Amino acid sequence: MDAKLVIVGGRPAKADLSEAPTIIGRSRQSDLTVAHPMISRQHCKLFEVDGLLKIQDLGSLNGTFVGRKRSPKPTSCRKRSSPLAR
């Protein structure tokens, strides 16, 4: 699956997002580490279901957003939407 992740702020390490699921967070144990104070140690998870990319908040303090809407439940990331983890 081709997917593009845009992180606003912080300095992400390189990660292969083709291997799903992908855990995003500040922790070194995360698949994609983002050094930013608004990101939790294990902030969110990207995964695929029936060919759709989904994002799920993992109980982060600041929430996970798809576009500008907070997404507390697993949410599909459709074309033209921009998942923002903050």
N, C-alpha and C positions, 0 to 999 in steps of 0.2 A: 504494500500500500504506500502511495506517495503522500507524505504529509509534511507540512511546514509548521514549525513551532516558533512563535515570535514571543520573546521574553522582553518585557519592558522594564529596564533597570536590572541591576545585578550583573554578575559576570558568570555566565554558564560555562561549565566544562563541556568538552565534546562528548557526544554520546550517539550511539546508533539507535535511532528511534524505530528502525524496522523490526527490532526485537521487542515484541509486546508481551506482557505489559511493561511499561516504563514508569518507574517511580521518580517523581521530581521533588527535590527538597534540598535543605541546607546540609543534611547529613552526608558524610563520606560514603555511607552505605547506600545512598540513593543512586539510581542509574544515571540521572542527570543532576549534577550538583549546581545549585544556584546560590552564590554567596550574597545574600541580601537580607537585611533585618526583617523585612515583611514576609519572608518565606519561612514556613515551619520546617522542622527537621525532615519530616515526611509529609509534604504538602498535598500532593495530588498524584493521581495515577492515570496514565493514558493506556487505553487498551482497545482492541478491535472486537466487534460483535457483528457477525453477518456482513462483513465488508465495510462497516461503518466505524470510524474512529470515535471513541467516547472518552470523556474526561470525568474523573470522580474525585471530589474533595476527600481527603483522608483525616478529617477532623481538624483542619488547620484553624488557627486563631483568626486570621484575616480573610479567610474564604477563598474560593476559586470562582472565577468569573468566565463566562462565555459571552463574548462581546462585552456589554456593560452590565449584564445581568448576573447576579450571584447564583451559583449553581450548587446547591447542597446535595443533590442527587446525581447519579450518573447521567450525563448529558451528551447527546450526539454533537459532534463538531462538523457541521455541514459546510459545504463550499461557501465562501464569502463571510463565514463567521470567524471571529478571531478569538481563540481562547486566551484569556489573560489569567495567569496565576499570580496572585498578589496577596 
